[in-house]
Amino acid sequence: MTATAPVDEPCKPLTGVRIVDFTRVLAGPYCAMLLADLGAEVVKVEIPGGGDPLRLQGPPFHAGMGVTFLAANRNKRSLTLDMQTDEGRELAYQLCMRADVVLENFRPDVMPRLGLGYERLSAERPELVYASISGMGADGPDHRLGAFDLTIQALGGYMSITGERDGAPVKLGTSAFDIVAGLNCHAAVLAALLQRKQTGRGQKIETSLLEGEVAFLANAALEYQLTGNVPGKWGSEHPQLVPYKVFKANDGWLVVAAGYQNQFAAFLGAIEREDLLSDPRYASESERVLNRDALYLELDAEIARHPVESLLERLEAAKVPCAPVNDLEQVFAHRQVRHRQMVREVEHPRYGKLPQVGSAAKFSAFDVAAGWTAPPMLGEHTGEVLNEWLGLDEAQVAALREQRVI
């Protein structure tokens, strides 16, 4: 565990930073949630009546809201605003003029058409940090095309390297590149706020699902660029290390990562197959890569004879890297996951207790989860935000409701 935060809890690093969040679905809201975790005041601007489409995406639902919405919107306040009206656009502009950060993930022409483009806002508020997340990138021949995580996983290459060797392309198990785009935008906003502290000026940030995925290709991308060889699908295998994959035991699945020579010898000792050490086809790391199929025939048959728990005990005793293939019930019951506080809980006055996934980063100077609040009901904070940020009184807010602006 990290050190316990002092009794007199210090401010979080983004305390006092105001963010207007126009984003919806997953990438942008996830970015805004991470910034809110660090203390930023995030106002989520939503369409009256429906709000963020993720509210309605399901089943499953909880308290009438889609589960994915609840996973990406803690620590925010919800304000409804019809920006198709003149009054709504003016209120949105005034909110931006009082913000430190504006987040948006519309198509490129939407914010300028609403009078909320970076050029206009930064001319009036040069210290503003303005972050845009798109599917394909802010400019270029395809910048106007929309994108979903599925289409991006196909277009950006990951589906071509995911799946069994002879099988169909497979998407990753979550909307992974929505999350990656959110993480990239989160880091970029922090960098821009730091630079603003140094220079006094804000700037525009652009990122996208496509750019996030291509960057995430990392070593696979460099392998292609250096060799010209197009990487293929390897399932759970490693193209350069053998044995390194998922094995089926007689009562479940486990993974073994024993590609280096000392690990390979320890692995064979643990499963009592030291005879394979004398086979010249498996004598070195490179030979095993060349003869992987023959070796896996032997190892698959051996592993299939034993239960997972027995194998893990022997492999762990021999210091062979291994793990069971856990489902999510097992993950969130895992002693290390719980010890590292990856299971959290927030409470809403209307819909009660709600589990949350904990922060991946812990800090010695403050408790990142202190003061977390539950995802908001649609428009829950409209009146109080308009009062606190823009100074509107109850009568003015009531008039806007009557006009259906909010």
C-alpha positions as CSV (number, residue, x, y, z in Angstrom):
1,M,0.0,0.0,0.0
2,T,1.0,3.6,-0.5
3,A,1.5,5.8,2.4
4,T,-1.7,7.0,4.1
5,A,-2.7,10.5,3.4
6,P,-2.4,13.0,6.3
7,V,-5.4,13.5,8.6
8,D,-5.8,17.0,7.3
9,E,-6.4,16.0,3.7
10,P,-4.7,18.4,1.3
11,C,-6.3,19.7,-1.8
12,K,-6.1,17.5,-4.8
13,P,-3.8,18.8,-7.6
14,L,-6.7,20.0,-9.8
15,T,-8.7,21.6,-7.1
16,G,-10.0,25.0,-8.4
17,V,-9.7,23.9,-12.1
18,R,-13.1,24.3,-13.8
19,I,-13.9,22.1,-16.8
20,V,-16.9,22.3,-19.2
21,D,-17.4,18.9,-20.6
22,F,-19.4,18.8,-23.8
23,T,-18.3,15.2,-24.6
24,R,-20.5,12.1,-24.7
25,V,-20.4,8.4,-25.1
26,L,-17.0,7.0,-23.7
27,A,-13.7,8.5,-24.7
28,G,-14.4,12.1,-23.6
29,P,-16.4,11.3,-20.5
30,Y,-13.7,8.9,-19.4
31,C,-11.1,11.6,-19.8
32,A,-13.3,14.1,-17.8
33,M,-13.8,11.6,-15.1
34,L,-10.1,11.0,-14.6
35,L,-9.6,14.8,-14.3
36,A,-12.5,15.0,-11.8
37,D,-10.8,12.2,-9.8
38,L,-7.9,14.6,-9.4
39,G,-10.1,17.4,-8.0
40,A,-11.3,19.3,-11.1
41,E,-14.8,20.7,-11.0
42,V,-16.4,19.1,-14.0
43,V,-19.8,20.3,-15.4
44,K,-21.2,17.8,-17.9
45,V,-23.4,19.6,-20.5
46,E,-26.2,17.4,-21.8
47,I,-29.1,17.7,-24.1
48,P,-32.4,18.2,-22.3
49,G,-34.7,15.2,-22.3
50,G,-32.2,12.5,-23.3
51,G,-28.7,13.5,-22.2
52,D,-25.6,11.5,-23.0
53,P,-26.6,8.6,-25.3
54,L,-24.8,6.2,-22.9
55,R,-27.6,6.9,-20.3
56,L,-29.9,4.9,-22.5
57,Q,-27.5,2.2,-23.8
58,G,-28.3,-1.2,-22.4
59,P,-29.3,-3.5,-20.8
60,P,-27.9,-3.8,-18.3
61,F,-29.3,-0.7,-16.5
62,H,-29.1,0.5,-12.9
63,A,-31.5,3.2,-11.6
64,G,-32.6,3.6,-15.2
65,M,-29.1,4.5,-16.5
66,G,-26.8,2.4,-18.7
67,V,-24.0,0.7,-16.9
68,T,-21.3,2.1,-19.2
69,F,-22.5,5.6,-18.4
70,L,-22.2,4.9,-14.7
71,A,-18.6,3.6,-15.3
72,A,-17.4,6.9,-16.9
73,N,-19.2,9.8,-15.1
74,R,-18.5,9.9,-11.4
75,N,-17.5,13.2,-9.8
76,K,-19.4,15.4,-12.3
77,R,-22.3,17.7,-12.2
78,S,-24.9,17.5,-14.9
79,L,-26.3,20.6,-16.6
80,T,-28.9,20.4,-19.4
81,L,-28.7,23.0,-22.2
82,D,-30.3,23.2,-25.6
83,M,-27.6,24.6,-27.7
84,Q,-29.9,24.8,-30.8
85,T,-31.4,27.9,-29.2
86,D,-29.7,31.3,-29.1
87,E,-30.1,31.5,-25.4
88,G,-28.5,28.0,-25.0
89,R,-25.5,28.9,-27.1
90,E,-25.0,32.1,-25.2
91,L,-25.1,30.2,-21.9
92,A,-22.6,27.7,-23.2
93,Y,-20.3,30.5,-24.3
94,Q,-20.5,32.2,-20.9
95,L,-19.7,28.8,-19.2
96,C,-16.6,28.5,-21.4
97,M,-15.5,32.0,-20.5
98,R,-15.4,30.9,-16.9
99,A,-13.7,27.6,-17.5
100,D,-10.1,26.6,-17.5
101,V,-10.6,23.6,-19.8
102,V,-13.2,22.8,-22.5
103,L,-13.6,19.2,-23.6
104,E,-15.5,18.3,-26.8
105,N,-15.8,15.3,-29.1
106,F,-18.2,16.5,-31.8
107,R,-17.5,16.4,-35.6
108,P,-15.1,19.1,-36.6
109,D,-17.7,21.7,-37.8
110,V,-20.1,21.5,-34.8
111,M,-18.4,23.6,-32.1
112,P,-17.5,26.5,-34.5
113,R,-21.0,26.4,-35.9
114,L,-22.3,26.8,-32.3
115,G,-19.9,29.7,-31.7
116,L,-17.8,27.6,-29.4
117,G,-14.8,27.0,-31.6
118,Y,-11.2,27.3,-30.2
119,E,-10.4,30.4,-32.2
120,R,-13.3,32.4,-30.8
121,L,-13.0,31.2,-27.3
122,S,-9.2,31.6,-27.1
123,A,-9.4,35.1,-28.5
124,E,-11.5,36.1,-25.5
125,R,-9.8,33.8,-23.0
126,P,-6.2,33.0,-24.1
127,E,-5.5,31.0,-21.0
128,L,-8.1,28.4,-22.0
129,V,-7.1,24.8,-22.6
130,Y,-9.3,23.4,-25.3
131,A,-9.3,19.6,-25.9
132,S,-10.9,17.9,-28.9
133,I,-11.3,14.1,-29.3
134,S,-12.4,12.8,-32.7
135,G,-12.6,9.4,-34.4
136,M,-10.1,10.0,-37.2
137,G,-8.1,13.1,-36.3
138,A,-8.7,16.9,-36.5
139,D,-7.7,17.2,-40.2
140,G,-6.7,15.2,-43.2
141,P,-8.7,13.4,-46.0
142,D,-10.8,11.4,-43.6
143,H,-11.2,13.8,-40.7
144,R,-15.0,14.2,-41.2
145,L,-15.6,10.5,-41.0
146,G,-17.3,9.2,-37.8
147,A,-15.9,6.2,-35.9
148,F,-16.9,3.6,-33.4
149,D,-14.4,1.7,-31.3
150,L,-15.2,-1.4,-33.4
151,T,-14.5,0.3,-36.7
152,I,-11.3,1.9,-35.4
153,Q,-10.0,-1.5,-34.1
154,A,-10.5,-2.8,-37.6
155,L,-9.1,0.3,-39.5
156,G,-6.1,0.9,-37.1
157,G,-4.7,-2.7,-37.3
158,Y,-5.5,-4.2,-33.9
159,M,-8.0,-6.7,-35.2
160,S,-5.4,-8.0,-37.7
161,I,-3.2,-9.0,-34.8
162,T,-5.9,-10.2,-32.4
163,G,-7.3,-13.7,-32.5
164,E,-6.1,-17.2,-32.9
165,R,-3.5,-17.9,-35.6
166,D,-6.0,-19.6,-38.0
167,G,-9.1,-17.8,-36.8
168,A,-11.1,-14.7,-37.7
169,P,-10.0,-11.2,-36.6
170,V,-11.2,-10.4,-33.1
171,K,-11.8,-7.1,-31.3
172,L,-10.5,-6.6,-27.9
173,G,-12.9,-7.4,-25.1
174,T,-13.8,-3.8,-24.2
175,S,-14.1,-0.5,-26.2
176,A,-10.3,-0.3,-25.6
177,F,-9.5,2.6,-27.9
178,D,-12.2,4.8,-26.6
179,I,-10.5,4.3,-23.2
180,V,-7.0,4.8,-24.8
181,A,-8.2,8.1,-26.4
182,G,-9.5,9.2,-23.0
183,L,-6.2,8.4,-21.3
184,N,-4.3,10.3,-24.0
185,C,-6.5,13.3,-23.7
186,H,-6.3,13.2,-19.9
187,A,-2.5,13.2,-20.0
188,A,-2.4,16.0,-22.6
189,V,-4.7,18.2,-20.6
190,L,-2.5,17.8,-17.5
191,A,0.6,18.7,-19.7
192,A,-1.2,21.8,-21.1
193,L,-2.2,23.0,-17.6
194,L,1.4,22.6,-16.5
195,Q,2.6,24.6,-19.4
196,R,0.0,27.2,-18.8
197,K,1.4,27.6,-15.3
198,Q,4.7,28.3,-16.9
199,T,3.6,30.6,-19.8
200,G,0.2,32.0,-18.7
201,R,-1.3,30.8,-22.0
202,G,-3.6,27.9,-22.9
203,Q,-3.6,25.9,-26.1
204,K,-5.6,23.5,-28.3
205,I,-5.2,19.8,-27.8
206,E,-6.2,17.3,-30.5
207,T,-6.3,13.5,-30.2
208,S,-8.4,10.7,-31.8
209,L,-9.2,7.1,-31.5
210,L,-7.2,6.3,-34.7
211,E,-4.0,8.1,-33.5
212,G,-4.3,6.5,-30.1
213,E,-4.6,3.0,-31.6
214,V,-1.7,3.5,-34.1
215,A,0.5,4.7,-31.2
216,F,-0.6,1.7,-29.1
217,L,0.7,-0.7,-31.8
218,A,4.2,0.2,-30.4
219,N,6.6,-2.7,-31.0
220,A,4.3,-4.3,-33.6
221,A,4.4,-1.1,-35.6
222,L,8.2,-0.8,-35.3
223,E,8.6,-4.5,-36.3
224,Y,6.7,-3.8,-39.5
225,Q,8.5,-0.5,-40.2
226,L,12.0,-2.0,-39.7
227,T,11.4,-5.4,-41.5
228,G,8.6,-4.9,-43.9
229,N,7.0,-8.0,-42.5
230,V,3.3,-7.6,-41.6
231,P,2.6,-9.1,-38.2
232,G,-0.2,-11.6,-38.0
233,K,-2.5,-13.1,-35.3
234,W,-0.9,-15.1,-32.5
235,G,-3.7,-15.7,-30.1
236,S,-2.2,-15.7,-26.7
237,E,1.2,-16.7,-28.1
238,H,4.3,-14.5,-28.4
239,P,5.9,-14.3,-31.8
240,Q,9.4,-14.3,-30.3
241,L,9.1,-16.4,-27.1
242,V,8.1,-20.1,-26.6
243,P,6.5,-21.3,-24.5
244,Y,4.3,-18.3,-23.9
245,K,0.6,-18.7,-24.1
246,V,-2.7,-19.9,-22.6
247,F,-2.9,-23.7,-21.8
248,K,-6.1,-25.7,-21.2
249,A,-5.8,-27.8,-18.0
250,N,-8.3,-30.5,-17.1
251,D,-10.5,-28.0,-15.2
252,G,-9.8,-24.6,-16.6
253,W,-7.2,-22.3,-18.2
254,L,-3.9,-20.8,-17.2
255,V,-1.1,-18.9,-18.9
256,V,2.6,-19.7,-18.8
257,A,5.3,-17.2,-19.8
258,A,8.5,-19.3,-19.8
259,G,10.2,-18.3,-23.0
260,Y,13.7,-17.5,-21.5
261,Q,16.1,-20.4,-21.0
262,N,16.1,-20.5,-17.2
263,Q,12.3,-20.3,-17.1
264,F,11.9,-23.0,-19.7
265,A,14.1,-25.4,-17.7
266,A,12.2,-24.6,-14.5
267,F,8.9,-25.1,-16.3
268,L,9.9,-28.5,-17.6
269,G,11.1,-29.5,-14.2
270,A,7.8,-28.4,-12.6
271,I,5.7,-30.5,-14.9
272,E,8.3,-33.4,-14.9
273,R,9.2,-33.2,-18.6
274,E,12.9,-32.6,-18.3
275,D,13.3,-35.1,-21.2
276,L,12.4,-32.2,-23.6
277,L,15.5,-30.4,-22.5
278,S,17.7,-32.8,-24.5
279,D,15.7,-32.4,-27.7
280,P,17.8,-30.2,-30.0
281,R,14.7,-28.6,-31.4
282,Y,14.0,-26.9,-28.1
283,A,17.6,-26.3,-27.0
284,S,17.6,-22.5,-27.4
285,E,15.1,-19.7,-27.5
286,S,15.4,-19.3,-31.2
287,E,15.0,-23.0,-31.9
288,R,11.9,-23.1,-29.8
289,V,10.4,-20.3,-31.9
290,L,11.1,-22.2,-35.1
291,N,9.7,-25.5,-33.7
292,R,6.8,-24.1,-31.6
293,D,4.1,-26.3,-33.0
294,A,5.9,-29.5,-32.2
295,L,6.7,-28.3,-28.7
296,Y,3.1,-27.2,-28.1
297,L,1.8,-30.6,-29.1
298,E,3.9,-32.0,-26.2
299,L,3.1,-29.3,-23.7
300,D,-0.6,-29.1,-24.5
301,A,-1.0,-32.8,-23.9
302,E,0.9,-32.7,-20.6
303,I,-0.9,-29.6,-19.2
304,A,-4.3,-31.1,-20.0
305,R,-3.6,-33.9,-17.6
306,H,-3.6,-31.7,-14.5
307,P,-5.9,-29.3,-12.6
308,V,-5.2,-25.6,-12.7
309,E,-4.6,-25.2,-8.9
310,S,-2.0,-28.0,-8.8
311,L,-0.2,-26.6,-11.8
312,L,-0.1,-23.1,-10.4
313,E,1.3,-24.4,-7.1
314,R,4.1,-26.2,-8.8
315,L,4.9,-23.4,-11.3
316,E,4.9,-20.7,-8.6
317,A,7.2,-22.8,-6.4
318,A,9.6,-23.1,-9.4
319,K,9.3,-19.3,-10.0
320,V,7.8,-19.8,-13.4
321,P,5.7,-16.8,-14.5
322,C,2.1,-18.1,-14.6
323,A,-1.5,-17.1,-13.8
324,P,-5.0,-18.4,-13.9
325,V,-7.4,-17.0,-16.5
326,N,-9.8,-15.3,-14.1
327,D,-13.3,-14.2,-14.9
328,L,-14.4,-10.8,-13.5
329,E,-16.0,-12.4,-10.4
330,Q,-12.6,-13.9,-9.6
331,V,-10.8,-10.6,-10.4
332,F,-12.8,-8.5,-8.0
333,A,-12.5,-11.2,-5.3
334,H,-8.7,-11.3,-5.7
335,R,-6.8,-10.4,-2.6
336,Q,-4.3,-8.2,-4.4
337,V,-7.0,-6.3,-6.3
338,R,-8.9,-5.7,-3.1
339,H,-5.8,-4.8,-1.2
340,R,-4.9,-2.1,-3.8
341,Q,-8.4,-0.7,-3.4
342,M,-9.5,-1.3,-6.9
343,V,-13.0,-1.9,-5.6
344,R,-14.6,1.4,-4.5
345,E,-18.1,2.6,-3.7
346,V,-20.0,5.9,-4.1
347,E,-23.5,6.8,-3.0
348,H,-26.2,8.9,-4.6
349,P,-29.1,10.3,-2.5
350,R,-31.7,9.0,-5.1
351,Y,-30.4,5.7,-6.3
352,G,-28.1,4.6,-3.5
353,K,-24.8,2.8,-3.4
354,L,-22.9,2.2,-6.6
355,P,-19.6,0.2,-7.0
356,Q,-16.8,1.9,-8.9
357,V,-13.5,0.7,-10.2
358,G,-10.7,2.3,-8.2
359,S,-8.0,4.6,-9.6
360,A,-5.0,2.9,-11.2
361,A,-2.7,5.5,-9.7
362,K,-2.2,6.1,-6.0
363,F,-0.6,9.1,-4.4
364,S,1.3,9.5,-1.2
365,A,0.2,13.2,-0.7
366,F,-3.6,12.7,-1.0
367,D,-6.2,10.0,-1.3
368,V,-7.4,10.1,-4.9
369,A,-10.7,8.6,-4.0
370,A,-11.5,11.0,-1.2
371,G,-14.8,12.8,-1.8
372,W,-15.8,10.9,-4.9
373,T,-19.5,11.4,-5.9
374,A,-21.8,9.2,-7.8
375,P,-22.6,9.8,-11.5
376,P,-25.3,12.5,-11.7
377,M,-29.0,12.2,-12.7
378,L,-29.7,14.1,-16.0
379,G,-29.8,17.9,-15.3
380,E,-29.4,17.3,-11.6
381,H,-27.2,20.3,-11.0
382,T,-28.4,22.7,-13.7
383,G,-29.7,25.4,-11.3
384,E,-26.8,25.4,-8.9
385,V,-24.2,25.5,-11.7
386,L,-25.9,28.5,-13.4
387,N,-26.1,30.2,-10.1
388,E,-22.5,29.5,-9.0
389,W,-20.8,30.0,-12.4
390,L,-23.0,32.7,-14.0
391,G,-24.8,34.3,-11.1
392,L,-28.3,33.5,-12.3
393,D,-31.0,33.6,-9.6
394,E,-34.0,31.2,-9.1
395,A,-36.3,33.4,-11.2
396,Q,-33.9,33.5,-14.1
397,V,-33.4,29.7,-14.0
398,A,-37.1,29.2,-13.8
399,A,-37.6,31.4,-16.9
400,L,-35.0,29.3,-18.8
401,R,-36.8,26.1,-17.8
402,E,-40.1,27.6,-19.0
403,Q,-38.5,28.5,-22.3
404,R,-37.1,24.9,-22.5
405,V,-33.5,26.2,-22.8
406,I,-32.4,24.0,-19.9
